[in-house]
């Protein structure tokens, strides 16, 4: 697995968890009925699992953590899995603010790598799973939970072949999610998304791909902006929503459709921008992006 493939797997799960390719390090979520209670960050680590406490403990231990001193007094409550934190607005506000701290982002990245990504890939490889998509299933299952339970019910990869194994796993996990208490049944879209990738025979997760309505490109993962143009199907993503917001297009739905293309063209005309049929470097510069 190369760095781009790793980033692609993580981006897929980021989309599932927070709707964003890069994840939302500030996301604070409480879903009614979720036994995990309050969850936080790029991959939504939960209070109920005890992992949110471990994440915050690592952050507060950093000398340069901007919000460490303010979060530290709450650590005993996180350690005790105090569910009143679900509705503590001061805590929620602190967590959201801390998500903008580069130290928090680095701590989240290392925490999810060490505790989820690396174990997931090792587990997949130990089963004989070598395709990048198959290993992505393992990471998704470890982040959401249930991977280790479900693989015990699966046949050996060597007996059925990797692609057949992955298809059986997706079906089994989908059925398992539907059998769980809310809110897990509504997350079957995760398996539907993987099924679509398998149906397109994209076992190496070659980019671009669209997952749950969000497009992942190499440019997005590398940090280089892609050129936004009117295509069929429409381009979608956070970068589109950012441009829409800058242009005052509401709602900023992240879909580069005909209306967005028309407003971009008018903006270019008003600002003397020539030589770009979509949102390229000249238009981005004028928008302050």
Backbone torsions as a table, in degrees:
resi	resn	phi	psi	omega
1	UNK	NA	128.0	177.5
2	UNK	-93.6	175.8	-175.4
3	UNK	-62.9	-37.0	-179.6
4	UNK	-66.7	-41.1	179.0
5	UNK	-66.3	-39.1	175.4
6	UNK	-61.2	-45.4	-179.7
7	UNK	-63.7	-33.7	179.6
8	UNK	-67.5	-45.7	177.1
9	UNK	-58.3	-46.1	-178.6
10	UNK	-65.5	-36.6	178.9
11	UNK	-64.8	-39.6	178.1
12	UNK	-58.6	-48.3	-178.7
13	UNK	-69.7	-35.4	175.3
14	UNK	-57.5	-42.4	179.2
15	UNK	-63.2	-44.3	178.0
16	UNK	-59.3	-40.3	-172.8
17	UNK	-81.9	-41.7	-173.8
18	UNK	-132.4	-0.6	178.3
19	UNK	81.4	4.7	-176.6
20	UNK	-124.7	142.7	179.9
21	UNK	-58.4	-45.4	-177.4
22	UNK	-87.0	-1.7	-176.2
23	UNK	81.2	167.1	178.0
24	UNK	-121.9	100.5	-175.6
25	UNK	-67.1	-16.9	-178.0
26	UNK	-100.2	-1.4	-173.1
27	UNK	-63.8	126.2	174.7
28	UNK	-120.8	122.0	-173.0
29	UNK	-133.7	138.7	169.5
30	UNK	-132.2	112.6	179.7
31	UNK	-100.2	123.4	-179.8
32	UNK	-53.3	130.3	178.4
33	UNK	90.4	-9.9	-178.6
34	UNK	-77.6	122.0	-178.5
35	UNK	-67.2	-15.8	178.0
36	UNK	-77.1	-15.1	-177.6
37	UNK	58.0	-138.9	-175.3
38	UNK	-61.5	133.1	176.1
39	UNK	-128.0	157.2	-167.9
40	UNK	-149.5	144.0	166.0
41	UNK	93.7	-171.1	-174.3
42	UNK	-54.5	-41.4	-179.4
43	UNK	-120.9	23.6	170.0
44	UNK	51.5	63.6	174.7
45	UNK	-75.0	141.1	-166.9
46	UNK	-107.6	154.9	175.7
47	UNK	-65.6	-45.6	-174.8
48	UNK	-63.2	-29.6	-179.9
49	UNK	-78.8	-16.7	-175.0
50	UNK	88.0	-9.8	-176.8
51	UNK	-75.2	-26.2	176.9
52	UNK	-65.4	-39.5	175.7
53	UNK	-59.5	-45.7	-178.0
54	UNK	-63.7	-38.7	177.7
55	UNK	-64.1	-48.3	-177.9
56	UNK	-68.3	-33.3	176.4
57	UNK	-60.5	-43.7	178.6
58	UNK	-64.0	-41.0	-179.6
59	UNK	-65.2	-48.1	-176.8
60	UNK	-65.9	-22.0	179.0
61	UNK	-76.7	-12.7	179.2
62	UNK	-77.6	129.6	-178.5
63	UNK	-61.8	-31.7	-175.2
64	UNK	-100.9	19.1	177.9
65	UNK	-73.3	115.8	-174.1
66	UNK	-60.0	-36.8	-176.1
67	UNK	-109.8	12.7	-177.2
68	UNK	-59.4	-46.5	-177.1
69	UNK	-64.7	-31.6	-178.4
70	UNK	-82.0	-27.2	179.6
71	UNK	-87.0	-26.3	-175.1
72	UNK	-54.4	-41.9	-179.5
73	UNK	-61.8	-20.2	-179.2
74	UNK	-88.2	-8.8	-175.1
75	UNK	-57.3	-41.4	178.5
76	UNK	-59.2	-34.5	179.1
77	UNK	-71.0	-38.0	176.4
78	UNK	-65.5	-40.4	-180.0
79	UNK	-64.0	-36.2	179.8
80	UNK	-80.6	-1.4	-178.0
81	UNK	56.1	45.5	-178.4
82	UNK	-69.3	109.0	-173.6
83	UNK	-71.8	-10.8	175.1
84	UNK	-68.2	-13.8	174.9
85	UNK	-64.6	-22.6	179.2
86	UNK	-54.8	-36.6	-174.1
87	UNK	-113.9	11.0	178.8
88	UNK	-80.4	103.0	-173.3
89	UNK	-66.7	-30.7	177.7
90	UNK	-65.3	-43.1	179.0
91	UNK	-65.1	-45.3	-179.4
92	UNK	-60.2	-42.0	179.3
93	UNK	-64.5	-41.6	178.5
94	UNK	-62.7	-43.8	-179.8
95	UNK	-63.1	-42.8	179.0
96	UNK	-62.0	-43.0	179.8
97	UNK	-66.6	-39.7	-179.0
98	UNK	-64.3	-26.9	179.9
99	UNK	-62.7	-19.6	178.7
100	UNK	-87.7	-9.4	-179.5
101	UNK	-76.5	122.7	178.4
102	UNK	-54.4	-29.6	178.6
103	UNK	-67.0	-43.9	177.6
104	UNK	-61.8	-41.6	-179.4
105	UNK	-63.5	-41.3	178.8
106	UNK	-66.4	-39.6	179.2
107	UNK	-65.1	-43.3	178.2
108	UNK	-61.7	-45.9	-179.1
109	UNK	-58.2	-48.0	-178.0
110	UNK	-69.0	-36.7	-179.6
111	UNK	-64.1	-47.0	-178.5
112	UNK	-70.1	-33.1	175.5
113	UNK	-63.9	-50.3	-173.8
114	UNK	-69.3	-39.7	-171.6
115	UNK	-99.3	-15.5	-177.5
116	UNK	-127.5	-55.6	-172.2
117	UNK	-66.2	-53.6	-177.3
118	UNK	-61.5	-46.7	176.6
119	UNK	-61.5	-36.7	-178.9
120	UNK	-64.5	-45.3	-178.5
121	UNK	-67.5	-39.8	177.0
122	UNK	-62.1	-40.6	178.8
123	UNK	-64.0	-44.9	179.9
124	UNK	-61.5	-45.2	-178.8
125	UNK	-65.7	-34.3	178.9
126	UNK	-66.4	-24.5	177.2
127	UNK	-82.6	-13.8	-176.7
128	UNK	99.1	15.8	179.3
129	UNK	-87.5	119.5	-176.5
130	UNK	-115.2	-22.5	179.6
131	UNK	-69.7	146.0	-178.3
132	UNK	-64.5	-38.7	179.4
133	UNK	-63.4	-42.6	178.9
134	UNK	-60.9	-40.9	178.9
135	UNK	-69.2	-29.7	174.0
136	UNK	-64.3	-36.1	175.4
137	UNK	-59.8	-39.8	179.9
138	UNK	-64.5	-45.2	-179.2
139	UNK	-64.7	-43.4	178.0
140	UNK	-59.5	-43.8	-179.2
141	UNK	-66.6	-32.7	178.4
142	UNK	-74.3	-36.5	178.3
143	UNK	-69.1	-47.9	-178.2
144	UNK	-79.6	-26.4	-178.7
145	UNK	103.0	150.7	175.3
146	UNK	103.5	-10.3	-177.8
147	UNK	-57.3	-52.4	-174.2
148	UNK	-67.2	-31.1	177.3
149	UNK	-69.3	-45.5	-174.2
150	UNK	-71.5	-36.4	-176.3
151	UNK	-66.3	-19.6	177.0
152	UNK	-69.0	-21.2	-178.6
153	UNK	-94.5	-3.3	-173.7
154	UNK	-91.7	152.9	174.3
155	UNK	-70.3	169.1	175.4
156	UNK	-68.5	139.6	178.9
157	UNK	-58.4	-38.3	-177.8
158	UNK	-66.5	-22.3	-178.6
159	UNK	-82.3	-30.6	-173.8
160	UNK	-117.3	-15.5	-175.2
161	UNK	93.5	148.2	-171.8
162	UNK	-64.6	-44.3	-176.4
163	UNK	-66.1	-40.0	177.6
164	UNK	-66.7	-38.7	178.2
165	UNK	-60.7	-46.9	-178.5
166	UNK	-61.6	-41.1	179.3
167	UNK	-64.1	-41.6	178.1
168	UNK	-65.6	-38.8	179.2
169	UNK	-63.6	-44.5	-179.5
170	UNK	-59.8	-42.7	178.0
171	UNK	-64.4	-44.8	-179.3
172	UNK	-64.4	-41.9	-179.2
173	UNK	-69.4	-37.5	177.8
174	UNK	-61.4	-46.3	178.5
175	UNK	-62.6	-39.9	179.8
176	UNK	-64.1	-44.0	179.1
177	UNK	-60.9	-40.8	179.9
178	UNK	-66.5	-25.0	-179.2
179	UNK	-85.0	-12.1	-177.1
180	UNK	-80.6	165.2	175.9
181	UNK	-71.3	152.3	175.8
182	UNK	-55.4	146.3	11.2
183	UNK	-96.1	8.5	-173.5
184	UNK	-58.8	-37.4	-177.8
185	UNK	-57.0	-31.8	-178.1
186	UNK	-74.3	-8.5	-178.4
187	UNK	-90.8	12.8	177.8
188	UNK	-63.6	-14.5	175.9
189	UNK	-58.6	-24.3	178.2
190	UNK	-62.6	-45.6	179.0
191	UNK	-71.3	-34.4	176.5
192	UNK	-62.0	-38.3	179.6
193	UNK	-65.8	-44.0	177.5
194	UNK	-65.8	-36.3	178.5
195	UNK	-61.9	-40.2	178.4
196	UNK	-63.2	-38.6	177.9
197	UNK	-66.5	-38.7	177.3
198	UNK	-68.0	-40.0	179.5
199	UNK	-62.3	-30.5	178.2
200	UNK	-86.8	3.6	178.1
201	UNK	61.5	31.2	-177.0
202	UNK	-96.2	66.8	-175.4
203	UNK	-74.5	-19.3	177.7
204	UNK	-94.5	0.5	-178.1
205	UNK	55.3	47.2	176.3
206	UNK	-66.1	135.6	-177.1
207	UNK	-91.9	154.4	4.0
208	UNK	-82.8	154.0	172.7
209	UNK	-135.4	154.9	176.3
210	UNK	-115.6	124.7	-176.9
211	UNK	-125.6	119.7	178.2
212	UNK	52.2	41.3	175.9
213	UNK	82.8	1.5	-179.4
214	UNK	-116.4	130.4	-177.8
215	UNK	-90.6	131.8	176.7
216	UNK	-107.9	124.5	178.3
217	UNK	-123.7	161.9	177.6
218	UNK	-63.7	-36.3	179.4
219	UNK	-61.8	-42.8	179.5
220	UNK	-63.0	-41.1	-177.7
221	UNK	-73.0	-28.5	179.6
222	UNK	-86.1	-10.2	-178.0
223	UNK	92.3	-7.5	178.9
224	UNK	-85.5	129.6	-177.7
225	UNK	-70.4	142.1	175.1
226	UNK	-86.2	158.3	174.4
227	UNK	-80.1	127.7	-178.0
228	UNK	-95.4	122.7	179.2
229	UNK	-138.2	167.3	178.8
230	UNK	-79.6	114.7	-177.3
231	UNK	-130.1	170.5	173.7
232	UNK	-126.8	115.0	0.9
233	UNK	-70.4	165.9	-177.9
234	UNK	-62.6	145.2	169.9
235	UNK	-67.1	143.6	179.3
236	UNK	-136.5	152.7	174.7
237	UNK	151.5	172.7	179.2
238	UNK	-62.1	-35.0	-178.5
239	UNK	-64.9	-35.3	176.5
240	UNK	-65.8	-45.1	-179.7
241	UNK	-61.1	-36.8	179.2
242	UNK	-64.2	-44.8	178.0
243	UNK	-62.8	-43.7	179.3
244	UNK	-59.3	-41.8	179.4
245	UNK	-63.8	-42.5	178.7
246	UNK	-62.0	-33.5	-178.6
247	UNK	-87.9	-1.9	179.6
248	UNK	75.1	25.0	179.1
249	UNK	-85.1	124.6	178.7
250	UNK	-127.7	142.6	-7.0
251	UNK	-74.7	150.1	177.0
252	UNK	-79.9	85.5	-171.1
253	UNK	-89.3	-1.3	178.5
254	UNK	75.7	14.9	179.6
255	UNK	-113.5	120.4	-178.8
256	UNK	-87.4	80.3	-179.4
257	UNK	-97.4	-169.0	-174.7
258	UNK	-62.6	-38.2	-179.1
259	UNK	-66.4	-43.3	177.5
260	UNK	-62.8	-43.4	179.1
261	UNK	-60.7	-39.3	179.8
262	UNK	-65.6	-43.0	-178.8
263	UNK	-68.9	-37.2	175.5
264	UNK	-61.3	-45.2	-179.6
265	UNK	-61.6	-39.4	179.0
266	UNK	-67.8	-39.9	177.4
267	UNK	-61.2	-42.5	178.6
268	UNK	-64.2	-41.6	178.9
269	UNK	-63.9	-44.5	-178.7
270	UNK	-65.6	-26.7	-175.5
271	UNK	-108.2	11.8	175.9
272	UNK	66.4	29.2	179.8
273	UNK	-90.2	119.8	179.5
274	UNK	-122.8	159.3	176.4
275	UNK	87.3	2.3	176.7
276	UNK	-124.9	125.5	177.8
277	UNK	-92.9	-11.2	177.3
278	UNK	-137.9	-157.2	179.9
279	UNK	-90.2	100.3	177.6
280	UNK	-113.0	-162.7	-175.0
281	UNK	-62.1	-35.8	-179.3
282	UNK	-67.5	-44.5	179.6
283	UNK	-67.7	-40.6	178.5
284	UNK	-61.6	-42.0	-179.7
285	UNK	-61.8	-41.4	-178.3
286	UNK	-68.6	-30.5	178.4
287	UNK	-82.2	-7.7	-178.7
288	UNK	79.4	28.8	-179.5
289	UNK	-104.3	NA	NA
